[in-house]
Structure formats: C-alpha cells, structure tokens
C-alpha cells in the first residue's frame, strides 16, 4: 500500500468526503512516483487535480482555472 506523505494527509484533514475521493487518486499517483507535486484546480463546475512537473513532490498547489 502506498503511504501518502504527511503534507498530503494534512491537506485532506477536514475536507469534504467527495473532494477527498476526487483528489486522493492523484495524491496516490504522486506518492507512487515521488517525482511531482499536485495542482488542484477550482473550476466553475467543481474541482480537478493533476500531477504537475513544476511543483515539487509533497507539495499541493490550489489554483483557479
């Protein structure tokens, strides 16, 4: 089982369960390769998350699309 870094676990604390369900697979992918961080986009109809090679591993950046 892939272990999320503490920074990712802390990011998820207190978040809505549906948001956690959306972002967790991307966090797990990031933790598996340990190469890139994650960008979470707030878009008009919800949220999107993806790996971002400009963000260091273990870091999550929130952004508006």
DADA-V998685 format. One line per field, one symbol per residue. ss: DSSP state (2 for helix, 1 for strand, 0 for the rest). phi: phi as a letter, one per 20 degrees, with the letter a starting at -180 (. if undefined). burial: I if it has 24 or more other C-alpha atoms within 12 Angstrom, else O. Layout:
BEGIN
ss: ???
phi: ???
burial: ???
END
This chain:
BEGIN
ss: 00000222222200002222222222222222200011111110011111110000000111110
phi: .feffgfffffffnfggffgffeggfffffffeldcecdddedgdqcccbfcfedfgndcdebde
burial: OOOIOOOIOOIOOOOOOOOIOOIIOIIIIIIOOIOIIIIIOOOOOOOIIIIIOOOOIIIIIOOOO
END
